[in-house]
Amino acid sequence: MRKRVIAGNWKMYKTLSEAKDFVEQLREKQVDSSKVETVICAPALFLDQLVQATKDSFISIGAQTMHEEKEGAFTGEVSGHQLQDLGVSYVVIGHSERRQYFNETDDTVNKKVIAAFENNLTPIICVGETLEQREQNETESIVSAQVMAALEGLTEESVENSIIAYEPIWAIGTGKTATADDANDVCQAIRETILDGFGEEVASSVRIQYGGSVKPENIEELLSKEHIDGALVGGASLQADSFVKLLEAGENA
Ligand SMILES: O=C(CO)COP(=O)(O)O
């Protein structure tokens, strides 16, 4: 049985004091970490303080991106090496907003995933199609190609420990969710792609999240599907109350 993983992606929201208040409220909840993994992917400038504020709790902290080089003249960037040094344990890689606004490609995503593992960070690798691609029935081929490119050259062990987040671009921040059955079909196609590339054991262990307008009202149905092992959540992760409801759904799935 794959453990559910619910990750909040705060994007460029919250001040430091809001972030700390959120974590304080969340820490009061009794979330069973044997049933659900809880991750908050926060803006880079809060990571240090949030790692400290979540020590000895069920909450893990993730970054929203990283640079693939260990160090160097890359103004404004943060490396996996630096994230690991702070005690960060997850990193979102290849989010569609990074691909769209910051020119990330399948090739840079692959380099970042490799660098994440070199620094003991669990990558949450985002893939997903545009509305136009969906309308042309290209979803599964686009998403499978993104997955294979992201995982190229990784060991079976690394692939097994990766998290793939299927986020249809047209469902992000729009209130439009893929139906649970459609999301499950694409997650199944991702698992089959991994089966072809890395074998049965890896494919049955790797965790695949759905992301795109996930909220307390729709998460239960999504998590009831065979191939959906969690959620990567933007808007509904910003308030502690609604994030807790998502975690409870993860515990009970
Ligand atoms: O992009 C997302 C998470 O990475 C999804 O955002 P929303 O949940 O706000 O649609």
The ligand as a Tripos MOL2 file, in Angstrom:
@<TRIPOS>MOLECULE
LIG
   10     9     1     0     0
SMALL
NO_CHARGES

@<TRIPOS>ATOM
      1 O1         -0.3450   24.4120   -9.0480 O.2       1 LIG1
      2 C1         -0.8850   23.7890   -8.1500 C.2       1 LIG1
      3 C2         -0.1060   23.0980   -7.1200 C.3       1 LIG1
      4 O2          1.2310   22.9960   -7.4820 O.3       1 LIG1
      5 C3         -2.3560   23.7290   -8.0500 C.3       1 LIG1
      6 O3         -2.8250   24.9630   -7.6730 O.3       1 LIG1
      7 P1         -4.3770   25.1170   -7.2580 P.3       1 LIG1
      8 O4         -4.6350   24.0390   -6.2120 O.co2     1 LIG1
      9 O5         -4.4850   26.4910   -6.7080 O.co2     1 LIG1
     10 O6         -5.1720   24.8660   -8.4970 O.co2     1 LIG1
@<TRIPOS>BOND
     1     1     2 2
     2     2     3 1
     3     2     5 1
     4     3     4 1
     5     5     6 1
     6     6     7 1
     7     7     8 2
     8     7     9 1
     9     7    10 1
@<TRIPOS>SUBSTRUCTURE
     1 LIG1         1 GROUP 0 **** ****
